[in-house]
Structure formats: C-alpha cells, structure tokens
Amino acid sequence: MDGDRVEIDGGIMEGGGQILRVSTALSCLLGLPLRVRRIRAGRSQPGLRPQHLSGLEIIRDLCEGKLEGGEIGSTEITFTPGKIKGGTHIADTKTAGSVCLLMQVAMPCVLFASSPSELHLKGGTNAEMAPQIDYTVMVFKPIVEKFNFTFNCDIKKRGYYPQGGGEVVVQMSPVKVLSPINLTERGTVTKIYGRAFVAGALPIKLAKDMAAAAVRCIRKEIRDLYINIQPVREPDDQAFGTGSGIIIVAETSTGCLLAGSSLGKRGKNSDKVGIEAAEILLRNLKHGGTVDDSLQDQLIIFMALAKGVSRVKSGPITLHTQTAIHFAEQLTKAKFTVTKLEEEDPSRDTYIIECQGMGMINPNL
C-alpha cells in the first residue's frame, strides 16, 4: 500500500494546519491514502494541536477511514480513506480551537457524501488565527454557495478563548457536481454593516465603543454611506465564557462581500479593536478585488473540485492561498493560474486566480 500513498510535506510554505486540512479533505474525497510528515513544522509548537486532531478525527469518521499517528504533538500521520457517508458527526476540540476551521476541513467532504449530513462542531466560535463564526455566516456562506450548494449554520452557543465551549450545527445535503464561479466584477460599495459584540462579564458599553471607533475610522475614507454596526450583548444562555469582538462587512452592487474583523482581549482598548477591524476592511476595499484576504484561500478547494473554469479577482495573493493552490494541484487534476492585472490602476495590487476545476462527480448520487 505504501507505494501508493501520497507523501505530503507539512512543513513547506505556510507550514501550518491548513496543509493538513486541504490534503486530508482531498484525500477523503479522492480516495487517496496519505502520509503527512513534518506537521506544522513552521509553528512555534509543531505537531498536532487539539483542533487539528479533531479535524482529522471528523474526516476519519465521515468516511470510516483509518488514521495512524493521531495524537496531540504528533508530527506525522497516515490516513487511509473509506467511503464518505452522511448522517450526524460530532467534532469537539475541548479547547477554544476554532469550529470554523473544523468546518473548513469537513464541508467539502460532506458535499460528496451519499446522504445529508449534520455536523456538531464544538470549540471556539470567535478565536484568534481563524475566521470568526460571524464571518463564516455573513461572508463565507453567501459567497461559497455560488458553487451551487447550500448549507445551514446554526450557532447554538458561542465560546471564547481560553475555554471554548461553543457549539455550531451545520446541515448540508450532498451535490452531484459543483458549478464554477466567476467573481471578477467588484462593483461599487453600496452598504456597510456589522456587529460589535460582548459576552459574559463585559458591559455593552465596550461594544458601543468598538462600533463608534470603527465608524469614525471608516468615515475618514468613505463619507457618503450609512454605516450600521450593531452593538450586541450575547445572551448569557447562548455564550460560554467572556469575549468581545467586531466584524464589519462591505457589500457591493455586484453582490461581493468583503470584511474586516478583530477580537478584544484583556488589556486591549476597545477603540483599538474597532479601528483594527475598520482598517482591515479599508485595506481589502483598496485593492479592488472581489474577495477579501480571509476568503481568498477558503475558495481554493471548491474551485479545484468544481466542473469548469472559476475566476476570482483578488488583492495580493496570501501565503495561505499559495499553499492551498500548491496542495490542490498536487492532489487533484485541477490547474490554477494567477495573473497580475497590469492594465488597471497600477497603484493597485490586483490579481485574477483562475482554475480549471477537476469536475469531481459524486459517485453516490
């Protein structure tokens, strides 16, 4: 069997958990046995963390596969996939590990299951170094559904660093094939909205301060648009622990969604949290792309699986995106090209990511 195992070096490029997510999801989808070495070699604490292990375990369970080396701190795993099945699956990081990253690894797989799936994902809903659940619902969901599938994401409970304790339930039905997307027209910004939240022991005033600071910051660049950022106190029965943060979304005339977000933490001034999110949003609006730098890499696996040519206009290509493209090309027959747009405003750093997808067909439908 080992002769046929695909060998993945988990220490190159981005050198983190994303390599594991992309390669194991594709291994599961394509029925390719996999060995990943040097897992997260680029991180200060290499090897599997609870969140990565939970991701591997849900993939293993989804397809009744075999996983070796699946323990915390392990720097090498082998994975032998089986047949993807629907039904209810639970993944629990037991930490503040991100439920959104669990969703990233599981979602492409359950799209090609034999029946509908319900994923119960437990951990942090608003965690550092990962998309916030609000981003997943407000930005990722409407855009990724352009590949011609839908999913339901129900936030049962929010959970914050350090304990986690959040739970999200994702329901989706399988598809026969994914359609390609064409996101090349940015249009003009038509509205800006968002939510600034506090939970647990924090007063609503902090949420109001974050929102007000964000609005002031955006106003310096964009004067004529109404900006609606709602300050929210998460209900106590729907949040575990204490946390705060903000997400701000800009919607354009062509239906593009770009965002900036930031999390509060002890000792960080709430104005600073609001300004940070606003600055990220403004930076994403400046490059002229149709997606922000958080969405860019999350679309790669779907572009690779789709049937036909997908095109996405983006700002500077992130290392996460380069890494996702590298492993998607290594494991699938998809072909990516990234072209810098020279003819447009030369002060802008704009690119077209094009992909001739492999046209994955669900064998179960």
N, C-alpha and C positions, 0 to 999 in steps of 0.2 A: 504493500500500500504506500509505503513511504516514497517510493519513486514518483508517485502521482501527486504527492502533497505539494500545494503551492507554498513556497517559502516567502515570508514577509519579514522585512527588517523594520521593527517598530521604533528604531532609533534615528531614522533619517528624517530630513525636512522638519515638519512641525514637531516630530519626536514625542507626541503625547497620546492621549486617549483616543483622539479622532481616528488615528490609523487603525486602531483596534475596532472602532465602531464601523467604519466603512468596510474594512476587509472581512469582518465576521458576518456582517449583513449580506455582503455579496457572496460569501462562501455558502451561507444558508440558502440564498436564492438560486445559486447556480449549481448547488450540489458538489462544490469543490472542497475536498479535505484541505485543511490549512495548518501551517505551523507559523506562529508569530514569535520571533525572538527579540531580545533587547526591548521588551515592552516599556514604553515611556522612559527610554534612556535619556531623553532630553530634559527630564524633570528633576527637581531637587530631591524628590523622594521617588526613585524609579520603581517600576513594577506595578502590579495591580493594586488599586485602592478599592474600597468597598463599592463605590459607584461603578467602576469598570467591571468588577466581578459580577455585580447584579445584572449589568447589561449582557455579559456573556451567558449568565445563567438563564435569562429570559429567552435569549436566542436558542440556547440548547433545548429549553423546554418547548419552545414553539415548534421545533422540527424534530423532537425526540432524538437529538444528536448526542454525540459523546464529546465530553470536554475533559482534557487532562491538563494538569498544572493550574487548575482553577482555585488558587488560594491567595489571600492578601500577601502582597510583596513578591509574588511570582513574576519572573521576567520572561518566562517562556510558556506558551500554551500550545496544545494541539487540539484541533476541533474537527470532528467528522460529522457533517450534517446528515439529517434524515429528511423525511417528507414534512413540509410545512402544514400544520393543521390549525384550524380556527379554535374557537372556544375561549374560555376565561384563563388568563395568565396573570400571575402576580409577580412583581419585582419590588423588593424592598431593600434600599441601601442601608437602612437602620442608622443613617447619618444624615447630614444636610446635603449629601450627594444629589445632584440635580435630576429631577424627574424628567426635565426636558431632554437631557442627554440620553436617558433611558428610552424616551420616545423616539429620538433620532435613530437609534440602532434597531428598534423593533418595528417601526412603522413600514419601511419598505418591504419587510418580510411578510407581514400580515396582509399586505395588499395582494400577495400572490398565494394566500392560503386557500384551503378548499372550502371554507365556510366563514361566516362573520366572526370577528374577534372582539373580546373585551379585555383591555389591559388595565390592571390596577397597579399604578406606579406610585411608590411611596418614597419619600425623602424630602429634599428641599425644593420648594416651588420658586423661590426667589433667591438664587445662590450666586455667589461670585463666580467668575470664569465660565459662565454658561448663560444661555438666554433665560430671561425671566419667563414664568408661565404666561404673564400678560403679553409678552412679546409673541410667544407661540400662538396665542389665541387671536391677538389683534393684527399681527403682520404675517407670520409664517403660514397660518391656516388659510386665509383667503388667497394667498399667492400660490401655495403649493397645490391647492385644489384646482388650479388651472390645468394641471396634468390630467384632469378628468377623473378625479375621485373625490369623495367627501369623507369627513370624519367628525365625530362628536367628541368634544373635550370638556368634561365636567369637573370643575375644581371643587372637590369635596371639602378639603381642608388645606389651608396654606401652612407651610412650615419654613422656618428660617434657620440660619446659622446660629449656634453650632449644633442644635439637636435634630433639625429636620422635623419629622413628624407630619409632613404634608401628604396629601393623597389626591391623585388625579385619576379619573377613569376615562379611558379613551375607547370609543367604539368605532369600528370600521368594518365595512364589507369588502370582500375581495373584488378585484377587477380582472378583466381578460387581458387588457393591454393598457399602457399609459400613453396619453397623447403628448406630443412635443409642445413646448411653449415658445411664444415669441414676445419677449419683453424688451422692445427696443425703442419705444416712444415714451419719453418721460412726461410730456405734457407740462402744465403749469400747476403749482401748488394751489389747491382750492380750499383746503381746510387743515387746521392743526388742532389736535385734541389729545387728551391723555388722562392719566390718573396718577395722583400722588397719594401714597398710602402709608398709614401707620398701623401697627398691630401690637397687642399685648400692653405693656406698661407705658407706651408712648402717647403723648397728648396729640389731639388733632391739629393743634397749632403748628406742629412740625410739618405736617402735610401741607397746610396752607402756606407756610414759609417757602417750602420747596417749590410749590406751584408758582407762587408770586415771583420768586427769583428766576425761575425758568422763563416765565412770560417776559420779564424785563430784559433778559438776555436775548430772546428771540426778536423782541421789538426793535432792537438796535439794527437788525438786518432786514426784518420783514415788518413793515409798518401798517399795511392796509388790510391784514387778515384778522378776523376774530380768532382768538386762541382760547380754547376751552379745556383747561386742565382741572379735573375734578379732585378736590381733596377728599379722601375716604379714610374712615376708621374701619378696619376689618372687624366684623362681628366676632366676639370672643369665642363663640362656639364653632367658628369657621377658620380659626387660626390657632396655631400651636407655637408658643414662644413669642418673642418680641422682635419686630423687624420694621424696616421702613425703606421706601424707595419711590422711584418715579419712572414712568415711561411716557414719552411724547411721540405721537405719530403724525406725520405729514402725509396727506392724501392728495393725489394729483388728478388732473382732468382725464387721464387715461387709465385711472384705477391703480396706479402704482402706490405702494405704501412703504415709507422709509421712516426709521425711528431712531431715537436716542434714549438711552436709559441709564440709570445709576442707582446704586443701593446706598442706604445710610449705614453707618456703623459708629460704634462708640467713639466719641471724640471728633467726629466729622460734622462740621457745621451744616445745618440743613440747607442754607442758601447755596453752599458749595455743591451739595448733591443735585439741586435743581439746575444750577449753572452747568455742571458737568454733562447732564443729560441733554440740555439745550445745545451745548457746544458740539456734542457728538451728532445731534440731528442736523445742525447747520453745516457741519463738515460733510455729512452724507448728501446734503442738498447741493453743495457747491460743485461736486464732481460731475453732476449731470447724468449720472447713471439711473437706472430704473429700480435698482435694489440697493439696500444699504450693506455695509460690510459684515453685518451679522448674518444676513440671509444668503449672501453670495455662496458660501461653501455648503450651506444646507440644501441647495438646489441641485448640486452636482450629481448625487447618486440617482435622483429622479430623472435628470437629463440623460444619464448613461443608460437607464433602463427603458426609457420611452422609445416609441417607434417613430422614427423620422428625425428631422433636424430641429433642435431647440436653439434659440438665440437669446442671449441676455446681455443687456448693456450695463456695464458696472463701472465703478470707480477703480482705484488701484487694486490689483489682484492680491488678496491676502495670502499669507503663508498657509493658512488653513485650507484655502481654496486650491492652491497649487498642490498641496498634499492630497486632498480629496481627488483631484483630477489624476494625479500620478497613480494612485491605487485603483481608481475606477478603470483607467486604461489598462493597468496591469492584469486586472481580473476579468474584465468584460471585453467585448469586441467593440466597445464604443470608442469613437475618435474625437478628441477635443482639439480645437484651435483657439488661441487667444490672440486677438489682433488689436493693436493700439489704434484708436481713431485719430488720425493726424489732421483730417480736413476740418474738424470742428475747432472751436476756440482752443488755441494752443496752450492757454493757461490752465486748461482743464486736463486732468489725467483720466481719460475715459477709454474703456476697452469693450470689445464685443467678445463674449465667451460663446463659442459655437460648438455644438456637439451633435455628431451623427450617432443617435442612440442605437443600442443593440436590438431594440424591439422585443424585449422579454415578453413571452406569452405565458399566461397562467395555464399550466398543464391540467389543473384541477377543474377548470370551468368549461 
